[in-house]
Amino acid sequence: MKFTLAAIIASASLTAPVFAGQDPPGMLPEGSACYVTWDKGNGSQDAHYSPYDPHGDGSTVCIGGYQNNKGLACNFQLQESEEEPDPADLIAGTCEQQSCMGGNSRKPPETSSHRITICHRTCSVTNPWVRITIDDDAWAGTEECGHGVQHDVEEDCNGRSDWTPWGPIHHDYIIRDHGTRGAGSREYVNYINGWADNGEEEKAYWKVWERACPYVRNGACCDIAQQECCGYGPPTTTTTTTTTPGTTTTTTTTPTTTTPPPAATTTTPATTTTTTSSTPNRDGGGGGDPHFARWGQEHDSFHGECDLVMVHSEQFHNGAGFDLHARTKIQDYFSYMETAALRVGDSVLEFYNDHFYMDGFKFTPEDLPLTFGDEYKYTIKNGRVEAGKNLKFYQYYQVDLHEDSSMMFKFYKQYLTIDISGNANDFSDATGLLGEYHTGAMITREGGIMSDFKEFGFEWQVRPEDNFIFREARAPQLPYEMCRMPTAARPSRRLRNSEMVGEAQEACAHVKGGSFQLCVDDVVTVGDSGIATLW
């Protein structure tokens, strides 16, 4: 049985914006009928929903219903719509306990949860929409923290890039409500379709809907005919190509459409196939406390705790795409990389020291090697651990990216280091924390150049438009919280154990250049010489 809903509805708990002067206290108790209206905002405030308070005395507002006042909020029903609400309309709801954002987890929770799939508008010309599945509270939570009340591409992307070819819809909207029954959306979907709990049909359903799906991958993760994709998208085009030395001129003809067509362009010829290259690979990666080596460069340090975009490539393997995200964690006064997620085309992997996930399914090192991919074949296998090492503490995963590039995910206990050997055939358009491929330059999301690596780290914290690929969200997450920095004081070098310093220098003897001292610092900081083998 195909899962459909006649009307797609999302629950949304909202509070009012900050008003001038002192807000009156709300008077309506829990369970009372309440109303909200749409406020278009102004130059200093984003558009939002506001409690309906025509008398200005709080008599029609839930107790604690204004921002920064804890208590109740008007939980109303918001119909799916791609159009902006009419400010004259009153939207009915009920006073209920506030709850801000729910989890943006890619895995349907076992406990009670109301899951909805939304279309999130981005500022990217090449990836203007991302379809993500979240808890309904994350759609429009209290204190104006949800997707449904914060984001308007016309304001957020003003002056950054031309988003108009991707249609007139400015804001995020709901595309599918997965319902709530008993234990939550999982139970509801199984109930309405007659599926067994934890069966293959259930897994296949959530594999489709829980994965972040960019519009530009249509055919790979969403189906326009089934209305599963976001936005109007660029118009269907017919392309005629003529080639002259050094240039390719592309003329695009467009059928009648309400969406402005992209302008015709003249560009250098695009690579349409990947072949083995004699061009030397460039190396990059990250690990330790943690330190990141941009393509062909020495290491720089960023100690924040968050999810980071290490590498993003749109053109990887004829547009299949590549994303590498690292998740860092603070321990006392230092931080380290604890896991990483890798997207290659439609396949997503997530690595841990004793297991990994591929497309949501759990595997162990004993299951290796595995091959995946369609047009291009990729292999994951056990990497070779150095002789004499206690295999109880080490696990290396080697990922071969078809012919030219490869990666190594190296665990020592809970500490992860990633080494990448990348070829220009695969990563010439790469962006992210490893910088521009050919120079390693710190290029921002808008194409500017930065010189401070700490600020560069904040620049490449994972954002909602970055194709969230971890199985589960973990704070901090944008747009709600930036990377957290360690707050505990680092002991000075002179106070560190001198015996440990000597041991660290011996353990790091194989490391050359400026990385030697970073290796020594890592060993002394962690208090474990075994971490030196990851360098």
C-alpha positions as CSV (number, residue, x, y, z in Angstrom):
1,M,0.0,0.0,0.0
2,K,1.4,3.4,-1.0
3,F,1.6,5.9,1.9
4,T,-0.4,9.1,1.1
5,L,-2.1,11.8,3.1
6,A,-5.0,13.8,1.8
7,A,-3.8,16.9,3.6
8,I,-0.3,17.5,4.8
9,I,-0.3,19.2,8.2
10,A,2.5,20.1,10.5
11,S,2.2,21.0,14.2
12,A,3.9,24.2,15.0
13,S,4.4,25.8,18.5
14,L,5.4,29.4,18.3
15,T,5.9,32.4,20.5
16,A,5.8,36.0,19.6
17,P,8.6,38.3,18.7
18,V,10.0,40.9,21.0
19,F,7.7,43.9,21.1
20,A,8.6,47.5,22.0
21,G,8.3,48.1,25.7
22,Q,7.2,45.6,28.3
23,D,5.1,42.7,26.9
24,P,1.9,42.0,28.9
25,P,1.8,38.6,30.5
26,G,-0.4,36.0,28.8
27,M,-3.6,35.1,30.5
28,L,-4.9,32.0,28.7
29,P,-4.4,28.7,30.7
30,E,-3.3,25.3,29.1
31,G,-6.0,23.9,26.8
32,S,-7.5,27.2,25.9
33,A,-8.2,28.2,22.3
34,C,-5.7,30.7,20.9
35,Y,-4.8,32.4,17.6
36,V,-1.7,33.5,15.7
37,T,-1.3,35.8,12.7
38,W,1.4,36.2,10.1
39,D,3.6,39.2,10.5
40,K,5.6,40.2,7.3
41,G,8.3,41.8,9.5
42,N,10.3,44.9,8.7
43,G,13.8,46.0,8.0
44,S,15.0,45.0,11.4
45,Q,13.0,41.9,12.0
46,D,12.3,38.7,10.0
47,A,8.8,37.6,9.1
48,H,7.2,35.5,11.8
49,Y,4.0,34.3,13.4
50,S,2.7,36.4,16.3
51,P,0.2,35.7,19.1
52,Y,-3.1,37.4,18.3
53,D,-3.5,40.1,20.9
54,P,-5.9,42.8,19.5
55,H,-6.3,44.5,22.9
56,G,-2.6,44.6,23.8
57,D,-3.3,43.3,27.3
58,G,-2.4,39.6,26.9
59,S,-6.0,38.5,27.4
60,T,-5.9,36.4,24.2
61,V,-2.3,35.2,24.7
62,C,-1.2,31.9,26.3
63,I,0.5,32.2,29.8
64,G,4.1,32.8,29.1
65,G,3.3,33.1,25.4
66,Y,5.7,35.9,24.6
67,Q,9.4,35.4,23.8
68,N,11.7,34.8,26.8
69,N,8.7,34.0,29.0
70,K,8.7,30.3,29.7
71,G,5.3,28.5,29.9
72,L,2.7,27.9,27.3
73,A,2.6,28.7,23.6
74,C,-0.1,28.6,20.9
75,N,0.2,25.2,19.2
76,F,-1.6,25.6,15.9
77,Q,-2.1,23.7,12.7
78,L,-0.2,25.0,9.7
79,Q,-1.5,23.8,6.3
80,E,1.1,22.9,3.7
81,S,1.5,25.8,1.3
82,E,4.2,27.3,-0.9
83,E,2.5,30.7,-0.6
84,E,3.2,33.2,2.1
85,P,0.3,33.3,4.7
86,D,-2.2,36.2,4.6
87,P,-1.6,38.5,7.6
88,A,-5.4,39.1,7.8
89,D,-6.0,35.4,8.5
90,L,-6.5,34.1,12.1
91,I,-4.9,30.7,12.6
92,A,-6.5,28.7,15.4
93,G,-4.6,26.7,18.0
94,T,-4.5,25.5,21.6
95,C,-2.3,26.7,24.5
96,E,0.2,23.9,25.2
97,Q,3.6,23.6,26.9
98,Q,6.4,25.1,25.0
99,S,9.1,23.0,23.3
100,C,11.7,24.6,21.2
101,M,13.5,22.6,18.5
102,G,13.2,18.9,18.1
103,G,16.1,16.7,16.8
104,N,17.1,16.9,13.1
105,S,17.9,13.2,13.3
106,R,18.2,11.2,10.1
107,K,17.1,8.1,11.9
108,P,13.4,7.9,13.0
109,P,13.4,7.9,16.8
110,E,12.2,4.8,18.7
111,T,10.3,7.0,21.1
112,S,7.3,9.3,20.4
113,S,8.2,11.6,17.6
114,H,6.3,13.5,14.9
115,R,8.4,13.5,11.8
116,I,7.9,15.9,8.9
117,T,9.8,16.4,5.7
118,I,10.5,20.0,4.7
119,C,12.0,21.8,1.7
120,H,14.8,24.0,3.0
121,R,15.7,26.9,0.7
122,T,19.4,27.7,0.5
123,C,21.6,30.5,-1.0
124,S,23.4,28.1,-3.4
125,V,22.9,28.6,-7.1
126,T,23.8,25.0,-7.8
127,N,22.0,23.4,-4.8
128,P,19.1,25.8,-4.0
129,W,16.9,23.3,-2.2
130,V,17.6,20.5,0.4
131,R,14.8,18.1,1.4
132,I,15.3,17.2,5.1
133,T,13.2,15.3,7.6
134,I,13.0,16.7,11.1
135,D,10.8,16.6,14.2
136,D,7.8,18.9,13.9
137,D,9.0,21.1,16.8
138,A,12.1,21.9,14.7
139,W,9.8,23.2,12.0
140,A,8.4,26.0,14.2
141,G,9.4,25.8,17.8
142,T,9.1,28.4,20.5
143,E,11.3,31.6,20.7
144,E,11.3,31.8,16.8
145,C,13.8,29.0,16.5
146,G,12.3,26.8,13.8
147,H,12.7,26.4,10.1
148,G,9.2,27.6,9.5
149,V,9.7,31.1,11.0
150,Q,13.3,32.0,10.6
151,H,14.3,31.5,7.0
152,D,13.5,33.7,4.0
153,V,15.9,33.4,1.1
154,E,15.0,36.9,-0.2
155,E,16.5,38.4,2.9
156,D,19.1,35.8,3.9
157,C,20.7,35.6,0.4
158,N,20.4,39.2,-0.7
159,G,23.5,40.2,-2.5
160,R,25.1,36.8,-2.2
161,S,24.0,35.0,-5.3
162,D,21.2,35.0,-7.9
163,W,18.6,32.6,-6.6
164,T,15.7,33.8,-8.8
165,P,16.1,31.1,-11.6
166,W,15.0,28.5,-9.0
167,G,11.5,29.9,-8.6
168,P,9.6,32.4,-6.6
169,I,9.3,30.5,-3.3
170,H,11.3,32.4,-0.7
171,H,10.8,30.3,2.4
172,D,11.0,26.7,3.7
173,Y,7.8,24.7,3.4
174,I,6.4,21.2,4.3
175,I,6.3,18.5,1.7
176,R,5.3,15.4,3.7
177,D,3.9,14.8,7.2
178,H,4.7,11.3,8.4
179,G,2.1,11.4,11.1
180,T,2.0,10.5,14.8
181,R,0.4,7.5,16.4
182,G,1.5,5.7,19.6
183,A,5.3,5.5,19.5
184,G,5.4,8.2,16.8
185,S,5.9,8.5,13.1
186,R,7.5,5.0,12.7
187,E,4.5,3.3,14.2
188,Y,2.0,5.4,12.2
189,V,3.7,4.7,8.8
190,N,3.7,1.0,9.6
191,Y,0.1,1.1,10.7
192,I,-1.2,2.9,7.7
193,N,0.7,0.7,5.3
194,G,0.2,-2.6,7.1
195,W,4.0,-3.1,7.5
196,A,5.7,-5.1,10.2
197,D,7.8,-3.2,12.7
198,N,11.5,-3.0,11.7
199,G,10.8,-4.8,8.5
200,E,12.4,-4.3,5.1
201,E,9.5,-2.1,3.9
202,E,9.9,0.2,6.8
203,K,13.6,0.5,6.3
204,A,13.2,1.2,2.6
205,Y,10.6,3.9,3.4
206,W,12.8,5.8,5.9
207,K,15.9,5.3,3.7
208,V,14.1,7.5,1.1
209,W,12.7,10.1,3.4
210,E,15.3,10.5,6.2
211,R,18.2,11.1,3.8
212,A,18.9,14.8,3.0
213,C,18.0,15.2,-0.7
214,P,19.2,18.1,-2.8
215,Y,16.9,19.0,-5.7
216,V,19.7,18.9,-8.2
217,R,20.1,15.1,-7.6
218,N,16.6,14.5,-9.0
219,G,16.3,10.9,-10.1
220,A,18.7,9.8,-7.5
221,C,16.8,10.6,-4.3
222,C,13.5,12.2,-5.2
223,D,10.8,11.7,-7.9
224,I,9.2,14.8,-9.4
225,A,6.3,12.8,-10.8
226,Q,5.4,11.7,-7.2
227,Q,5.8,15.3,-6.0
228,E,8.7,14.3,-3.8
229,C,11.1,17.0,-4.9
230,C,11.5,20.6,-3.7
231,G,10.9,23.8,-5.6
232,Y,10.1,24.3,-9.2
233,G,13.7,23.7,-10.3
234,P,15.3,25.1,-13.4
235,P,13.3,24.8,-16.6
236,T,13.7,21.7,-18.8
237,T,16.3,22.6,-21.4
238,T,17.5,21.5,-24.8
239,T,21.2,22.0,-25.3
240,T,23.2,22.5,-28.4
241,T,26.9,22.5,-28.0
242,T,29.6,23.8,-30.4
243,T,33.3,23.5,-29.5
244,T,36.1,25.8,-30.5
245,P,39.7,25.7,-29.1
246,G,39.5,26.6,-25.4
247,T,35.8,27.2,-25.2
248,T,32.4,25.5,-25.3
249,T,29.4,27.6,-26.2
250,T,26.1,26.3,-24.9
251,T,22.8,27.6,-26.3
252,T,19.8,26.8,-24.1
253,T,16.2,26.8,-25.4
254,T,13.5,26.9,-22.8
255,P,9.7,26.0,-23.0
256,T,7.2,28.4,-21.5
257,T,7.5,28.4,-17.7
258,T,6.8,30.6,-14.7
259,T,10.4,30.2,-13.7
260,P,13.0,32.6,-15.1
261,P,15.5,30.5,-17.2
262,P,19.2,30.5,-16.5
263,A,21.2,32.7,-18.8
264,A,23.2,31.1,-21.7
265,T,26.8,30.7,-20.8
266,T,30.2,30.4,-22.4
267,T,32.6,28.2,-20.3
268,T,35.6,26.0,-20.6
269,P,34.8,22.4,-21.6
270,A,33.6,20.3,-18.7
271,T,35.1,16.9,-18.0
272,T,32.5,14.3,-18.8
273,T,34.4,11.1,-17.9
274,T,37.0,10.2,-15.3
275,T,40.2,8.5,-16.5
276,T,43.3,7.5,-14.7
277,S,45.5,10.6,-14.5
278,S,49.3,11.0,-14.5
279,T,48.9,14.3,-12.5
280,P,50.3,13.8,-9.0
281,N,47.7,13.7,-6.2
282,R,47.5,16.3,-3.5
283,D,47.2,15.2,0.1
284,G,45.0,16.7,2.8
285,G,43.2,15.6,6.0
286,G,42.8,16.1,9.7
287,G,43.2,14.6,13.1
288,G,44.8,15.0,16.5
289,D,43.7,18.0,18.7
290,P,42.4,18.5,15.9
291,H,44.7,19.8,13.1
292,F,43.7,20.1,9.5
293,A,46.1,19.9,6.5
294,R,44.7,21.8,3.6
295,W,45.5,20.4,0.1
296,G,49.3,20.4,-0.1
297,Q,49.8,22.5,3.0
298,E,51.0,22.2,6.6
299,H,48.6,21.7,9.4
300,D,46.5,24.4,11.1
301,S,44.5,23.9,14.3
302,F,40.8,24.4,15.0
303,H,39.6,23.3,18.4
304,G,35.9,23.8,18.1
305,E,33.3,21.1,18.8
306,C,30.8,20.8,16.0
307,D,30.2,19.2,12.5
308,L,32.6,20.5,9.9
309,V,32.6,20.4,6.1
310,M,36.1,19.1,5.2
311,V,35.5,18.6,1.5
312,H,32.5,19.4,-0.8
313,S,32.6,18.7,-4.5
314,E,29.7,19.2,-6.9
315,Q,31.5,17.9,-10.0
316,F,32.9,14.7,-8.4
317,H,32.5,11.8,-10.9
318,N,30.3,13.5,-13.5
319,G,28.1,15.3,-10.9
320,A,27.6,12.4,-8.5
321,G,29.0,14.7,-5.8
322,F,31.2,14.2,-2.8
323,D,30.9,15.4,0.8
324,L,33.2,14.7,3.8
325,H,32.0,15.9,7.2
326,A,34.0,15.6,10.4
327,R,32.4,15.6,13.9
328,T,34.7,16.9,16.7
329,K,34.3,16.6,20.4
330,I,35.7,18.5,23.4
331,Q,37.5,16.5,26.1
332,D,38.6,18.6,29.1
333,Y,40.8,21.4,27.6
334,F,41.3,19.8,24.1
335,S,39.2,18.4,21.4
336,Y,39.4,15.5,18.9
337,M,37.7,14.1,15.8
338,E,35.4,11.3,16.9
339,T,33.7,10.3,13.7
340,A,33.2,11.3,10.1
341,A,30.5,10.9,7.5
342,L,31.2,10.5,3.8
343,R,28.8,10.8,0.9
344,V,29.8,9.5,-2.5
345,G,27.0,9.9,-5.0
346,D,23.9,8.3,-3.4
347,S,25.9,6.3,-0.8
348,V,26.5,7.6,2.7
349,L,29.0,6.0,5.1
350,E,29.7,6.9,8.8
351,F,32.8,5.6,10.6
352,Y,33.5,4.5,14.1
353,N,36.4,2.6,15.7
354,D,34.7,-0.8,15.7
355,H,31.9,-0.5,13.1
356,F,30.6,1.7,10.3
357,Y,27.3,2.4,8.6
358,M,26.5,2.3,4.9
359,D,23.2,3.8,3.9
360,G,21.9,3.3,7.4
361,F,22.9,-0.4,7.7
362,K,25.6,-1.4,10.3
363,F,28.7,-3.3,9.3
364,T,31.9,-4.4,11.2
365,P,35.4,-4.7,10.0
366,E,34.8,-8.4,9.6
367,D,32.3,-7.6,6.8
368,L,35.0,-6.1,4.6
369,P,35.8,-5.6,1.8
370,L,32.7,-4.1,0.3
371,T,32.1,-2.6,-3.1
372,F,29.4,0.0,-3.8
373,G,28.5,2.5,-6.5
374,D,26.8,2.4,-9.9
375,E,28.6,4.1,-12.8
376,Y,31.8,4.4,-10.7
377,K,32.8,1.6,-8.3
378,Y,34.2,2.3,-4.9
379,T,35.7,-0.1,-2.4
380,I,36.0,0.0,1.4
381,K,38.4,-2.4,3.0
382,N,40.5,-2.8,6.1
383,G,43.7,-0.7,6.0
384,R,47.1,-2.1,7.0
385,V,48.0,-1.3,10.6
386,E,51.7,-0.8,11.2
387,A,53.6,-3.9,12.4
388,G,53.9,-4.3,16.1
389,K,50.8,-2.4,17.0
390,N,48.1,-3.8,19.3
391,L,45.2,-4.4,16.9
392,K,42.8,-4.1,19.9
393,F,43.3,-0.3,19.8
394,Y,43.6,0.3,16.0
395,Q,41.2,0.2,13.1
396,Y,42.0,1.6,9.7
397,Y,39.4,1.8,6.9
398,Q,40.7,2.4,3.4
399,V,38.3,3.8,0.8
400,D,39.3,3.6,-2.8
401,L,37.5,6.2,-4.9
402,H,37.4,4.5,-8.3
403,E,40.8,5.0,-10.0
404,D,42.6,8.1,-9.0
405,S,41.8,9.1,-5.4
406,S,41.7,7.3,-2.0
407,M,41.1,7.9,1.7
408,M,42.1,6.4,5.0
409,F,40.1,6.6,8.2
410,K,42.5,5.7,11.0
411,F,41.3,5.1,14.5
412,Y,43.5,4.8,17.6
413,K,41.0,4.1,20.4
414,Q,38.4,6.8,20.1
415,Y,40.6,9.2,18.2
416,L,40.2,9.5,14.4
417,T,42.6,10.8,11.8
418,I,41.6,11.2,8.1
419,D,44.2,11.1,5.3
420,I,43.1,12.0,1.7
421,S,45.0,11.5,-1.5
422,G,43.0,13.4,-4.1
423,N,43.4,13.8,-7.8
424,A,42.4,16.9,-9.8
425,N,40.1,14.7,-11.9
426,D,38.0,14.3,-8.8
427,F,38.5,17.4,-6.6
428,S,39.4,20.3,-8.9
429,D,36.2,22.2,-7.8
430,A,36.5,21.2,-4.1
431,T,35.6,23.6,-1.3
432,G,35.5,23.3,2.5
433,L,38.0,23.2,5.3
434,L,40.7,21.7,3.2
435,G,40.6,24.8,1.0
436,E,40.9,25.2,-2.8
437,Y,42.3,22.1,-4.4
438,H,45.2,23.6,-6.4
439,T,46.5,26.0,-3.8
440,G,45.0,25.1,-0.5
441,A,43.8,28.7,-0.2
442,M,41.1,29.4,2.5
443,I,38.2,30.1,0.2
444,T,34.9,31.2,1.9
445,R,31.5,30.0,0.8
446,E,31.0,33.2,-1.2
447,G,34.4,32.9,-2.9
448,G,36.4,35.3,-0.7
449,I,39.7,34.6,0.8
450,M,40.4,34.3,4.6
451,S,43.7,34.3,6.5
452,D,42.7,33.2,10.0
453,F,42.2,29.5,10.2
454,K,40.1,29.7,13.4
455,E,37.6,32.0,11.6
456,F,37.8,29.6,8.6
457,G,36.8,26.8,10.9
458,F,33.6,28.6,11.9
459,E,33.0,29.4,8.2
460,W,32.8,25.7,7.4
461,Q,30.6,24.5,10.2
462,V,27.9,22.4,8.7
463,R,24.8,24.4,7.7
464,P,21.4,23.1,6.8
465,E,22.1,23.6,3.1
466,D,25.2,21.4,3.3
467,N,23.4,18.1,2.8
468,F,23.4,16.9,6.4
469,I,24.8,13.3,6.1
470,F,25.3,12.1,9.7
471,R,22.7,9.6,10.8
472,E,21.8,11.6,13.9
473,A,22.1,15.3,14.7
474,R,24.2,16.4,17.7
475,A,24.5,19.8,19.2
476,P,25.8,22.3,18.3
477,Q,24.0,22.7,15.0
478,L,23.4,25.8,12.9
479,P,21.3,27.9,12.6
480,Y,20.8,27.5,16.4
481,E,24.4,27.3,17.8
482,M,27.9,27.9,16.5
483,C,30.9,25.6,17.2
484,R,31.7,25.4,20.9
485,M,35.3,26.1,22.0
486,P,37.0,24.5,25.0
487,T,36.7,26.6,28.1
488,A,39.1,24.8,30.4
489,A,42.5,26.4,30.6
490,R,45.3,24.5,28.9
491,P,48.3,23.7,31.1
492,S,51.5,25.5,30.1
493,R,54.2,23.5,28.5
494,R,56.5,23.9,31.4
495,L,53.9,22.4,33.7
496,R,53.6,19.3,31.6
497,N,55.3,16.1,32.5
498,S,58.8,16.3,31.2
499,E,59.1,12.5,31.1
500,M,56.0,12.5,28.8
501,V,57.6,15.1,26.6
502,G,60.6,12.9,26.0
503,E,58.3,9.9,25.3
504,A,56.3,12.0,22.9
505,Q,59.4,13.2,21.0
506,E,60.5,9.6,20.6
507,A,57.1,8.5,19.5
508,C,56.9,11.4,17.0
509,A,60.4,11.0,15.5
510,H,58.9,9.8,12.2
511,V,57.0,13.1,11.7
512,K,58.8,15.8,9.8
513,G,58.6,19.6,9.6
514,G,56.3,21.8,11.6
515,S,54.0,18.8,12.2
516,F,56.5,17.3,14.6
517,Q,55.7,19.7,17.4
518,L,52.0,19.3,16.8
519,C,52.4,15.5,17.2
520,V,54.4,16.0,20.4
521,D,51.7,18.4,21.7
522,D,49.0,15.8,20.9
523,V,50.8,13.0,22.8
524,V,51.4,15.2,25.8
525,T,47.9,16.6,25.8
526,V,46.2,13.2,25.5
527,G,48.8,11.5,27.7
528,D,49.1,8.6,25.3
529,S,52.0,8.0,22.9
530,G,49.9,5.7,20.8
531,I,48.2,8.6,19.1
532,A,51.6,9.5,17.4
533,T,51.1,6.5,15.1
534,L,48.2,8.4,13.4
535,W,50.6,11.1,12.2
